[in-house]
Amino acid sequence: MLTRSKNGIFRPRAFLTNCSLLSRFLTKLEPKSVKIAMADPTWLNAMNAEFEALQKNKTWSLVPALDNMNIVGSKWVFQTMFNQDGSILKHKARWVVKEFYQTPGLDFYDTYSPVVKPSTIRV
């Protein structure tokens, strides 16, 4: 039995077949810092929309910082969404918490698990 490579048959190499996909990787569209993002109005609008959504959903509540509390850090993550043809659909900004700074029992007590208990469902 001969394989393709021993028989001299090779699959054609496809370089640069999808130019829109290539253009996504060649252009650096996401800013690497908040300072760079705040200079661009499109990223600033995306950051404002994310912050307003977090406030509207009441994601957190401010409490006075005590000596035994850890202050949890956060960072902005930026992403550019594309259409099927490679054009820019929208700019997305997320404000994420660095949860590895949190200590269970000290910074939070409640955990959430989306599992239904058997006693909840009665037939």
C-alpha positions, 0 to 999 in steps of 0.5 A: 500500500502506497501513501500519497507522499510516497506516490508523489501526490501532494495536497496543494498548499493554500497560502493567503486563500482567505485574505479577510482572515489574514487581515484580522491577524495582521492588523492590531485592532485591540488596544493593549492598555486603557490609556490607548483605548481612552484616546480612541472614541470608539473604544471609549464608547464601548467602555462606557456602555460596559460600565453602564451595563454593570451599574444597571445590573447592580453588579457590585455594592461599595462598602468601606474598606476594612483592614482585614479585607483584600481589595480585588483588582480589575482590568479591561479586556478589549475585543473587536467583533467581525462580520463574515466578510471581515469588516468590523462589526463592533468593538467590545470592552469587558471589565473583569475582576482578577478573582485570584486575589479573593480569599474564600470566607474572607472576601466572599461567602456565597457560592453559586451553582446552577444545579437544581436540588431534587427536593425542589422538583416535585412531580 
